[in-house]
Amino acid sequence: MPLPEFIFQKLQDKTPLSKFDCGDSDLNDFLLNDALNYQAQLLAVTYTFSTKAGEPIVFFSVSNDALKDQDFEKWNNLSRKIPNRKRRKDYPAVKIARLGVDLSLRGQKIGSKVLTFIKIWFAKDNKTGCRFLLVDGYNKPEVLSFYESNGFAFLTDKDENKNTRLMYFDLSRMLTENLA
């Protein structure tokens, strides 16, 4: 796995969060005030990579989702990659709902390592039967470029002027690449 020097765990009540700062007030607020509530309501689960002292330096939240044929105009291109008898009107997916890396680690490609971890984590043992990873990336050039450089593609052009852009990664790619 890509971050062996850190401890990976599900967010707990006792996790010390006060020092975490990813530079985005919305993400910081989610981690501090909402992540545990989302878990309690079974809406999303948040995981952290923490120092040996227990302080998170990365967090991400994931939830179940689906790609539906009415969601985007690129459906036919995507659906053709799936054998005819397996094609459906929707495909199971996992959404990366939030992802934040502490400012102290900026520029070290930790975010890319975490995305690689998530891809392997869901593809290797296919924990949920999902085919795709989804993300609603902030519609900012640096954010969208980050996801594109990590293999995510846009699902539609209809959200070009919205606050977020829906992007996907096909986990079947991980089956043909080295997962280790």
Phi, psi and omega per residue, in radians:
M1 nan 2.726 -2.897
P2 -1.371 -0.240 -3.055
L3 -2.230 1.089 -3.032
P4 -1.166 -0.373 -3.118
E5 -1.377 -0.049 -3.123
F6 -2.063 2.770 3.127
I7 -1.667 2.198 3.135
F8 -1.727 2.242 3.128
Q9 -2.797 2.793 3.037
K10 -1.242 2.476 3.125
L11 -1.042 2.330 -3.125
Q12 -2.105 2.825 3.071
D13 -0.973 -0.636 -3.042
K14 -1.492 -0.040 -3.128
T15 -1.110 2.173 3.133
P16 -1.323 2.016 -3.026
L17 -1.939 -0.174 -2.946
S18 -1.093 -0.443 -3.109
K19 -1.589 -0.189 -3.092
F20 -1.229 2.301 3.066
D21 -2.628 1.953 3.113
C22 -1.667 0.021 3.127
G23 1.523 0.004 3.122
D24 -2.118 1.985 -3.045
S25 -1.087 -0.589 3.121
D26 -1.152 -0.789 3.126
L27 -1.183 -0.746 3.100
N28 -1.039 -0.776 -3.135
D29 -1.105 -0.714 3.103
F30 -1.027 -0.853 -3.110
L31 -1.086 -0.784 -3.084
L32 -1.267 -0.653 -2.946
N33 -2.059 -0.325 -3.009
D34 -2.115 -0.481 -2.986
A35 -0.986 -0.816 -3.134
L36 -1.177 -0.587 3.075
N37 -1.151 -0.707 3.080
Y38 -1.067 -0.709 3.109
Q39 -1.124 -0.773 -3.107
A40 -1.093 -0.546 3.137
Q41 -1.608 0.091 3.119
L42 1.065 0.608 -3.126
L43 -1.735 -0.551 3.113
A44 -2.810 2.699 3.079
V45 -2.090 2.344 -3.133
T46 -1.887 2.366 3.107
Y47 -2.123 2.662 3.121
T48 -2.253 2.678 2.829
F49 -1.885 2.158 -3.052
S50 -2.151 2.781 3.021
T51 -1.220 2.953 3.095
K52 -1.081 -0.392 3.074
A53 -1.376 -0.091 3.073
G54 1.638 0.067 -3.127
E55 -1.562 2.160 -3.131
P56 -1.104 2.430 3.043
I57 -2.072 -0.220 3.075
V58 -2.570 2.496 2.956
F59 -2.441 2.681 2.969
F60 -2.573 2.590 3.088
S61 -2.059 2.445 3.121
V62 -2.265 2.635 3.075
S63 -2.585 2.807 3.102
N64 -1.275 2.608 -3.132
D65 -2.733 -3.049 3.077
A66 -2.701 2.599 2.954
L67 -1.634 2.226 -3.133
K68 -2.046 2.549 -3.040
D69 -1.051 -0.466 3.136
Q70 -1.432 -0.119 -3.066
D71 -1.312 -0.403 -3.070
F72 -2.798 2.744 -3.056
E73 -1.440 -0.142 -3.115
K74 -1.626 0.316 -3.066
W75 -1.015 -0.801 -3.068
N76 -1.060 -0.752 3.123
N77 -1.090 -0.728 -3.121
L78 -1.241 -0.766 -3.074
S79 -1.165 -0.501 3.138
R80 -1.136 -0.346 3.131
K81 -1.332 -0.145 -3.107
I82 -1.889 2.331 -3.122
P83 -0.921 2.525 -3.066
N84 -0.836 -0.840 -3.050
R85 -1.254 -0.182 3.133
K86 -1.804 -0.065 -3.110
R87 -1.186 2.518 -3.069
R88 -2.430 3.073 3.048
K89 -1.472 -0.231 3.053
D90 -2.641 2.761 -3.141
Y91 -2.281 2.425 -3.128
P92 -1.143 2.486 -3.107
A93 -2.561 2.844 2.985
V94 -2.093 2.290 3.121
K95 -1.699 2.279 2.952
I96 -1.449 1.749 -3.001
A97 -1.352 -0.614 3.120
R98 -2.581 2.594 3.059
L99 -2.625 2.180 3.130
G100 -2.456 2.409 3.097
V101 -2.096 2.273 -3.129
D102 -0.987 2.479 -3.132
L103 -0.963 -0.529 -3.112
S104 -1.117 -0.280 -3.130
L105 -1.915 0.102 -3.109
R106 -1.012 2.441 3.101
G107 1.498 0.055 -3.109
Q108 -1.821 0.190 3.121
K109 1.090 0.434 3.124
I110 -1.140 -0.699 3.123
G111 -1.031 -0.729 3.101
S112 -1.143 -0.691 3.102
K113 -1.117 -0.665 3.122
V114 -1.176 -0.721 3.091
L115 -1.084 -0.714 3.077
T116 -1.066 -0.762 3.091
F117 -0.999 -0.845 -3.113
I118 -1.071 -0.767 3.128
K119 -1.025 -0.844 -3.136
I120 -1.152 -0.751 -3.093
W121 -1.000 -0.734 -3.134
F122 -1.490 -0.515 -3.096
A123 -1.473 -0.635 -2.989
K124 -1.054 -0.924 3.138
D125 -1.895 0.116 3.134
N126 0.731 1.057 -3.016
K127 -0.974 -0.629 -3.037
T128 -2.098 0.063 -3.091
G129 1.260 0.516 -3.125
C130 -1.654 2.590 3.132
R131 -1.804 -0.494 -3.006
F132 -2.250 2.623 2.879
L133 -1.785 2.402 3.092
L134 -2.096 2.686 3.032
V135 -2.614 2.414 2.954
D136 -1.710 1.566 -3.095
G137 -1.345 2.416 3.029
Y138 -0.901 2.393 -3.100
N139 -1.386 1.163 3.086
K140 -2.239 2.409 -3.065
P141 -0.909 -0.745 -3.095
E142 -1.184 -0.597 3.132
V143 -1.265 -0.855 -3.117
L144 -1.117 -0.687 3.090
S145 -1.084 -0.701 3.098
F146 -1.018 -0.859 -3.123
Y147 -1.188 -0.695 3.096
E148 -1.068 -0.733 -3.139
S149 -1.172 -0.267 3.093
N150 -1.802 0.335 3.000
G151 1.565 0.057 3.108
F152 -1.429 2.564 3.124
A153 -2.212 2.716 3.117
F154 -1.287 2.482 3.083
L155 -1.534 -0.463 -3.066
T156 -2.686 2.800 3.006
D157 -1.758 -0.089 -3.093
K158 -1.200 -0.280 -3.123
D159 -1.796 0.282 -3.112
E160 -1.002 -0.538 -3.098
N161 -1.841 0.276 3.120
K162 -1.699 3.020 -3.117
N163 -1.218 -0.493 3.120
T164 -2.292 2.747 3.084
R165 -2.105 2.289 3.133
L166 -1.407 2.201 -3.122
M167 -2.278 2.757 -3.121
Y168 -2.398 2.764 2.994
F169 -2.327 2.241 -3.140
D170 -1.486 1.945 -3.085
L171 -1.154 -0.277 3.098
S172 -1.108 -0.399 3.068
R173 -1.058 -0.559 -3.116
M174 -1.201 -0.435 -3.141
L175 -1.236 -0.477 -3.137
T176 -1.658 -0.198 3.103
E177 -1.775 2.854 3.105
N178 -1.234 2.065 -3.099
L179 -1.396 -0.291 -3.059
A180 -1.376 nan nan
